[in-house]
């Protein structure tokens, strides 16, 4: 292989690595993961979509390299983020109905999905999920969409795009 060919190969590999590292939640998670019919295009499901992207970005930013040691790639992390956001939906509904006092994020939600993670990694993932939750709730306080208080209302954002 000539120096020129090797240089081009290295540049292409570096560009591919940068692209991989720069993937964000919006690149990896699609709104269609949160509805299967028109009737499910509601604001609470949009909130969960936003939450999943926040979880993905927060975990990838704080633990991305460490998770690669456990063979957790971007695709697996995106699927996990969707899973957690959907689990959180159930908890949010319990809170809104008065069945529970506080929204919680449990150790078991992470451990059941990724059973081979060390406790310290699970704890860091829980911290990242909590941070994503707090940031989204903070934003929601100023957002006119009111995804939580109007949870069952149709959400036109599902119809906008492209994603």
Secondary structure, DSSP 8 states (H G I E B T S, - for coil): --HHHHHHHHHHHHHHHHHHHT--HHHH--GGGG-SSGGG-BHHHHHHHHHHHHHHHHHHHHHHHHHHTTT--HHHHHHHHHHHHHHHHHHHHHHHHTS-SS----HHHHHHHSTTS-HHHHHHHHHHHHHHHHHHHHHHTT-TT-TTTTTTSB-GGGGS---
